[in-house]
Amino acid sequence: MSNIMKGIAAGFIATIILTIFMMIKKTMGVMPELDPVHMLATMAAQKLGIEENPVIGWVMHFVIGSVAWGSAIAIFNDKLPTDSQITKGIIVGIGAWFLMMIGPMPMSGSGLFGLGIGPMVPVAALILHIIFGVALGASYAKLTNSDNS
């Protein structure tokens, strides 16, 4: 299996773990308004002129986490400034967070860094993306048999 495919698999695993934490957060009533899957579904419906469908949000969530960020760790792995795969994953996770804060958040009407929802949104989203990054780096290390996790 190529490293890109291993990255996509690691991204899928990390997205599952991220999703579990998102569901725990929502079930506990912590910032239920921070719902990236709903945000993606709403944005897709608006841009495509279709009825909002949560399945579209879930598919986009998993494609972005698996394909985009999983491929990113494989493609940029040798260029990231550390030997630790977990730290590399965290760097990718923080990059994903930053791009989410300046792209989809404002496009969804939530404001730059999601501040239209509330001041804790960027912090909560960063914590979730760091968890994603740890899972991404650890999974990629296992799949590539890297000793430096």
Secondary structure, 3 states (H helix, E strand, C coil): CCHHHHHHHHHHHHHHHHHHHHHHHHHCCCCCCCCHHHHHHHHHHHHHCCCCCHHHHHHHHHHHHHHHHHHHHHHHCCCCCCCCHHHHHHHHHHHHHHHHHHCHHHHCCCCHHHCCCCCCHHHHHHHHHHHHHHHHHHHHHHHHCCCCC
